[in-house]
Amino acid sequence: MALDRVKVLVLGDSGVGKSSLVHLLCQNQVLGNPSWTVGCSVDVRVHDYKEGTPEEKTYYIELWDVGGSVGSASSVKSTRAVFYNSVNGIILVHDLTNKKSSQNLYRWTLEALNKDSSPTGVIVTNGDYDREQFAENPVPLLMIGTKFDQIPENKRSDVLTRTAFLSEDFNAEEINLDCTNPRYLAAGSSNAVKLSRFFDKVVEKRYFTKESNQMTGFTDRKRFNLKSLHYD
């Protein structure tokens, strides 16, 4: 019997490890020779919704690894917009050793949620950043930081403090890991629980709410100030 499925975008800058992450999530293996993703690559993970309860049911989670950069030409962004249709959840991926990749998660999210070829329109030089922008978002978000093993010990606390602010802005749980080490997602670990909880939320929004949360975009645009990232 065919399984019901949900569509989850995997967004983030080139080089942050999206392809390695998707391979780890779907194949439970380390990707030996990662390469740049051109366009979009799709892999599937089998997920047991509400595992261990009478409501347990198996679903396919389609993970859409979208390539490119938020600094791309508008024509490239317009081409990417085709991948943003009928999305049920978003995984935001950033490199914990690269602050810029964390900042760019705002633009990636706005590009996807607004299906907008010019997301920089919401960034203003001295305007105010309104966190309510993401509070209005009905699409479940999960934030994953990669290359956790590469953070120097003496900087780890500062980095994790910054990412905590970021996940709070997105109203998303966060997972920090090393894509070359499967133990970060070992069964029963806090990361594995967060991941399962996120996929449960995606399934629930798609199949068990009156209004499906497929991508609708925001009703209005609010102003942002990237200084709120606490990277000063």
N, C-alpha and C positions, 0 to 999 in steps of 0.2 A: 504494500500500500504506500502511495506517495505521501511524504511528510509535508506538513505546512512549513512555510519558511518566512523568515524576516530578513530585511536588508539593512546592513550596518555599514556606514561609511568609515573608512580609516583614513584620517586626514592629518597632515603635518608636512613640514618642509622636507625637501629631498635630503637624503643622507641621515635622517634621524633613526632609521631602522624599522620603517613600517613593514617592508617585505619580510624581514627577519621575524618580526613580531607575529605577522599573520601566519607564517609558516609554523612557528612555534605553537600558536593557538590551534591551528587546524590539524597539523601532523604530529604534534608533540615531539618535534625534533628540531635540532638546530640547523638553520640554513647554511650549508657549507660555503657557497659562493654567491652572496647576494649581488644583484645587479640593479641598475636604475630601472624604475618602472616607467614605461612610456604609455600614456593614456591611462588605462585602468586594468588592474589584474584582480580576478575574483577567485576566492577559495571558500570552502564550506567547512563549517564546524558542526558537529552533532551535539545538541544541547538537550538535556533532560530538564524540562520546566518543572519547578517545584519537586525536585527529586526527593524521593523517600516519603511522599505524601500521597493520599488517595487521588489527588489531582494531577499526579505526575503524567507528563506527556512529552514525547520526543519531537523536537523541531530541528530544522536546518537553519543555521545562522550563516547567511551569505556575507562574507567580509569583502568589501569593495575597497581595495588599496588604490587610492587615487594619486597619480604621479603629478609632478610639476612643482611650481613655486608660486607663492602669493604675489611675487614680484613680476609674474608673467605678463605679457602683453594682453590687452583686453580681449583680443581674438582668441587667445589660448584659454582664458577664463571662460569665455562664451562656449567654447568647445567642451570644457569640463562640466558645464552646467547640465549637460545631458545625463551625467552620472548622479545628479542630485535629486532626481525624480523618485517619488514614492519611497522615501527613506524612513526607516523606523527607529534608527539609533545612530549615534556617532561616537567613535573612539578617536580622541584627540591625542596625537603622539608627538612628544617633544624630546629633545636630547638634553639630558640633565647637565651636560657640560657646555651647553650652548644657549645662553640667555635669549638670543635673538629668536631661536626656534620656539621658545616659550611665548615670547611676545606675539609671534605670528599666529598663535593659536586663535587669538581674537579675530584676526582677519579671515583665517580659514573657516571659522565657524560662521561668521557673518556672510561670507561668500556662499556657503552651502545653504544656510537657512533662508537667505534672501534670494537665492538663485541669481545673484547679482554679478555682472561682469566687472563692476568697479567698486569693490567693497571698501576701498580707501575713502569713499565718500563719507563714511561715518567717523573718520578720524579727523579731529580738528586740532590745530596747534595749541590754542590756549583754552579750549572748551572744557567742559566737565565730563568725567566718565560716569555713566549711570549704570550701576550694577543691576538695576531692575531689568535691563535689556534681556539678560539671560534668565531671569526669574520668570519671564513671560513665556519662555520657550517650552513647548510641550514634548519636544523630542529628547529622550534620555541621552545623557552624555556621560562618558567615562574618560578620564584623563590618565594616560600612561606615559611615565618618564622612562627613557631608555638610558643605557650606558651608566647605570648606577655604580657599577664596579670601577668606573674611571674617575669618579669624584674623589679628589684628595681628602683624606680623613679630616684635615683641619678646616675644610670648607663644607663638609657634608651637612652640618647643622644649618648653616646659612642657606644653602641650596634648598634644603627641605622646607625651611621656613617660607622661602619665596614660593615654592610650588604649592604650599598649603594655602597661601593667599589666592593663588591662581585658581585652584580647584574650588575654593569658596566662591569666587566670582562666577564660575560656570555652574555652581550648584551641582558639582559632580564629585563622585568619589575618585580617589587617585591611587594608582598602583605604580610603584617604582621598581624596575627590574633590570636585569642584564639578559638580553635576548640570546646570549650564547650559553646560558645556564638554566636548564629546565626546572631546577629546584625552586626557582622563584615562583613558579606556578604549581608546585606540588600539591596533590590532593590533600585537602584539609587545611592548607595554609591560609593565612588571612587574605593573601592576594587571590587565591583560587575562590574563596568565598565571595570577595568583592566582584570578581568576574562573573560568577554564577548569578549573583544578585542583579548585576547589570543586565545580563541576558534575560533573566526572568522579567525584569521591568520592561524590556523591549517587547517581549512576547505579550506581556499583559496589556501594554498600551495598544498593541496591534490587534489582538484578538479578543480581549476581555474588557474593553471599555466601549461606551456607546459611541464616542467619537474617536475614530482612528487617528493616531498622531502623525500620519504621513505628512511630509514636509509642506508647511503652509507659509512659512516666512512670518516676519513681524509686521504688525499693523502700522507701525510708524518707526522712524529712525531716531535714535537718541545719540547724544554726543559722547565721545570717548576721550579720555586722556590716558595715554599709555603709561604715564608716570605712576598710575595706581598699581602698577605691577611690582612696586617696591624694589626696583632694580637700581635706584639711585645710589 
